[in-house]
Amino acid sequence: MAVMAQISLAAVHLDEARAQIAAMVIFTVSIILVIGLIAAHEGPFQPPLGIKPAPIAKLLDIVPDS
């Protein structure tokens, strides 16, 4: 879907090269950021961006069961 959106952006801005480059750069950077965030949240406890589950375990000990 992102590739189709980039092709659409390129087609819309065919008449002006600077606008086409700017639109493509902005869109590409935003897609890379979104994919990176999704990948980071895919496995929150896996390295290299992993966190330890100890704080969550402490919180579960403090909070009473519902």
Protein Blocks (a to p, Z undefined) as FASTA:
>chain_A
ZZmmmmmmmmmmmmpmklmmmmmmmmmmmmmmmmmmmmmmmmmmbcfkbccfklmmmmmm
mpccZZ
